[in-house]
Structures are given as structure tokens and as C-alpha cells.
């Protein structure tokens, strides 16, 4: 079990969908926009539950309430 980086909820990465933190290099383009691949991707021992990722995607902080 791993704790969610934001809420502390226990996560079993082998049994449920979740996100793992990574480090690496992302291409910077003057045009911005679009998803860029990460080169030299290195997994970290950081995990995040789907609820907290959903909040981040909506522009909320994981501790913030809201839709």
C-alpha cells in the first residue's frame, strides 16, 4: 500500500487505478499547447488517487471541495 500524495488515502497500485509521479524532461515550445512527451522518464515513489487527480484536472487543489 502507498499513501496518496495529497489526501493520504491508502492506494494499492497493483489493484486499483492511480497515478505515479515521474521526473524527466518535457519539451518547451513557444507555441505552448498540446501534450508533450516526457524524455528520460524516471518513476518516483509518489502516488495519487483518482479523486485527487480529478480535482487537479479541474483546476482545484486536492484539499478543496467542489465539482
Secondary structure by P-SEA (a helix, b strand, c coil): cccccccccccccccccbbbbbbbbbbbbcccccbbbbcccccccccccaaaaaaaaaccccccccc
